[in-house]
């Protein structure tokens, strides 16, 4: 049964119902301009149905103002718990405080608010995402040459964590590799321009780490234009690694245009987002330590728990594994 939920902006809202409005969960999708978040948007209603959850949805389209408006509308429509993925982690704290005063528990997906309390943060271990990319590139480059890092926004916890995980791993394990950090700020056009400039300034570049697939198409175009898009067997091959795990990356790996990606679990974000929202409504509680789903809950600051879900390095060896969520999108 699908019914409209009035008052939610940013693309409207829908309610998926199986009875019991007193347990309604509001879900705000953060954006619809990336394949990763579009995949998450597909997984949420299917997961809610599987877990017997009633959900109302909205889309804040990468706007914190729209997110706040959507939250207010969802609560006004009877949502007793909320799932959100605030893209501006610095500006959501006051709204979280308001929700706390209303006894509306919040599960934050993929991002961790800079201030404010939530019931649970569900995200990948983003330092591990960076470290896995580092280990792949470090091995392929045999501890030499230069790697360009096309960073995510450093005002984002995800951008910072991926950069730190990559840089710390390089410093500890591959000190002979020069790391060129580029402040790309999740901007694909900027990343392409930065890579193009770097290639003209350093002839020893043999690796590129993209903090997410935002830089994928631009990186491929720049390497082709520079005559660097050569087979993996060529000694001049520039090894490239991305983050996300979307079908476009898998296609690139199969075509030899990308060498690896570290897959964020879009399917598990949906599953455990709904799971923890339901748990909050049941009055359950959690503590730091290993879980029964191959992750670890950590206390990232006093009273704030984060379930750090595992990620998978995808290469030509396992890219066609049917168990990968990126191979299961309709």
N, C-alpha and C positions, 0 to 999 in steps of 0.2 A: 504494500500500500504506500503510495507516495502522495504527500500533500504539501502545499506551499507553506512556508513560514514567513509571515509578513514582517517587514521592517529590517531585514538583513541586507546590507548593501554589498558592493563588491562582487556582483554577479548573482545575487539572490541566494536563497537558501532552500533546502529541501528537508523534509522529515521522512525517515524510513522507520516504520513502526511495526512492532510485533506485540503491542499491548503494554500498558504500564507506564503512563506518562510521568509518574513520580520518579522514574529512573531514567528520564531522558538525558542523553549526553549530547552536548553541543560540540561540533567539530568545525574548526575554522581551517580551511586549506590556505596556505600562505601565498600561493602564486600559481599561475597556470602558463608561465612562459619558459619552463624547462621540462625536458623529458622526464627528469627524475621526479619532480613534484607531480607531474601528470600521472606518473605510475603510482605514486603514493595515493593520489586521489582515486584511482581505480581500485586499489586494494582495500581502502577503508570500508566502503559499504559492503563488500563481500565478506570482510572480516567481521563486521558488526552483525551481519546475518548469521554467520557461523557461530558467533558467541552469544546470540540472542539478545543483542543490544539494540535499544531504540536510539536513533541518532537524528540530529538536525544539523545540516551543514551550511557553511557559507564560505566565501573566498575573499580574502582581504587584499589580494592583488599587490602584494609587496608594499602595503601602506599601513603604517602603525595607526593612523587616524581611522582608516577603514576597519582595521582589526578591532579597535576599541568600540566602534559603532556596532560591529557585528556581534561582539561579546555581549554588549548591553541588550541587543535585540534577542539573542539566543536565550539569555537569562530571563528576559521578559516573556519569552514563549514557553518557559518552564524548564529549561535545562538545569539539571542539578549538579552536573559536573561538566568540565570543559577540556577539550584537547586542542592545543594550538601549537603553532611553530613560529613564534615571533621572529621576524627577520631583523628588526631593530631591537636588539636585546637590552639596550641602554634605556629605552623609553617606555618599557612596559611595566616597570616596577610599581608605579602609582596605581595602575589598574589592577595589578595582582593584589595589592594591599586592600583595595576596595572589595575584590572578590573574596579575600580571606575574611573580611568583616561580614560578608553575606553567607559565609560557610559554604562557598562553592569551590570544591577542590579542582585543581588544574593539573593537567599532565602536559608538559612541554616536550615537543618532538624535535629532534635534531639540533635545537639550539637551547642554550642555558641562559636564562635571564640574568643580567648583571646584578640586579637587586630584586628583592621580593621572594616570597615563598611559593613553592609549588609542591604538589603531592609527590611527583616523581618526574625526573627528566629522563627521557628515552632517547639515546643517541649512540652513534658509534663512538668507539674510542678514537677520536680524531688524531691524537698523537700517533696512535698505531697506524692510522691511514698513511700519515707522512713517513713513518718509519718503514713500512712495507715497501713504499715506493723507493725509498732510499736504498734499501737492501737489494731490490731488483736492479736498480741502475748501478749501484756500486759494484755488484757482481759482474754485470755486463761490461762495465768500463774498466774492470780489473784495477780499481783504485787510482785511476789516472784521469786526465783531461778535465773539461769544464762541464758543469751542469747548470742550465738556466731554470730557475724556479719562477713560474708564473703564479704569483700568490693570489689567494683570496683576500678579501678585505681584512685588514688587521684591526678594524673596529669590531670584528665578529669573532666570537670565541672559536668558531670552526676554522676561520682563516688563520688565527693565531696558533691554534693547536697543530694544524697540519704543517705550518712553517716550522714550528718548534720541534715537532717530531722528526721531520726530515733533516733539519739542520743539526740537531743533537746527534742523530744517528750518523750523519756524514762526518761530524767532528770526531766521534768516538771510534767509528769503524773504518772510515775511508778518508783519513786526513790528507791524502795526496790529491784528492779531487777538489777543484776550485768550485765554489758554489756562488752563482750570480743571482741574487734575489731581486726580483722585479715586482714593484708594487702595482699589480694589475687590477686589484680591487674588484674581482669577479667581472671584469669588463673585457669581453672577447676582442673587440676592436683595439683596445689599448694593449692587450696582451700580444696581439699579432704585431703591432708596431714595435713594441719593446723587443720581441724576439728578432724581428728583422734587423733592428739596430744592433743588437748583441752579436748577431752572426757576422755583421760587417766589422765589428771591433775585436772579435776573438775567433780565430780560425780553429781553435782547439775544442770548440763546443761539440760534445758527443752525446749529450743527454738533455732532455727537457722534462721537467715535472710540472704538470698542470694541476692546480689545487682542486679543480673540478672540470667537468666537460664543457664549461663555459668557453674554454680556450681551444677546444678540439679542432673545429673546422679552420680557424685562423692559423693554428700551428701547422696543420697539414698543408694549407695553401702556401705559407711562407717557406716551408721546407722544400716544397715542389719548385717554387719560383727560384729558390737559391741553389737548385740542383742537388739538394741533400736527401731527397726521397729515394734512396737506393735500397736494395734488398738487405735483409738482416745478415746475409752472408758477406756483404761488402764491408771491408774494414773501416770505411768512411760513413757507415750507417749511423744516423743520429737516433739513439734509443729514446722512445717517448713513453711516458706513463701519465695516466689521468686518474681521476677519482670520480666515481659514481656507480658504474655498472649498468649503464643504459644500453639498449640494443645498438645504437649508433656506434658506441665504442666497440662492441663485439664485432660489428661489421668491419670496423677499421682494423681490428686485430686479424681477422680472417683475410683481409685484403693486403696485409703487410703495411698499412698506413699508420698503425698504432701498435705498440708492443705489449702494453699491459694497462690494466686499470685495477684500482682497488675498489671493490664493490661495496657500497653502502647498502644496508638491508632495508630497502623501501618496503618490502612485504612485512618485515618484522617491526618496523616503525608503526605500521598500521595495526598489526596484531597486538603488540604490547602497549600501544597507546590506549586501545579500547580495553585491554585487560586491566591496566592500572586504574583507568577511570571507573570501571565496574568495581574493582577492589576498594576504591575510595568510598564509593556509595554503600558498600557493605560494611564499612568501618574497619577494614583490615589495615594492618600496618606492616612495614618492612624495615629491615636493618641492613647495614653494610655487610657484604660477603658474597660468596659465589651463589648463583641461582641454579635452578633446574633446567635452564635453557642455554647453557654454555656461555653465560655472560657473568659479569661481576657488578654488583651494586657498590658504589663508592660514595662516601660522604664528602662532597666537593667543598662544602663550607658548612658551618654549624647548622644542622637541621635540614640541609638540602641533600637529597639522595639522587644519584644518577645511575641508571642501569645502562652500562656500557656494553652494547651489543657487538658481537664479533664481526669482522669484515673479512673478505676473501680476495686474495690476489688472483686476478684472472689474466692468463697469458694464452699463447697459442696452444698450450698443452691441455687446457681445460675449458676453453672459451665456448665450446659447444655442449657443455654439461647441461642436461635438461633440468638439473636441480637449481641452477642459477635463476634468480627471479627475472633477470633481463631476458631470459629465453622463454618466459612464460606469459608475456603480455599479449593480450588479444589485439 
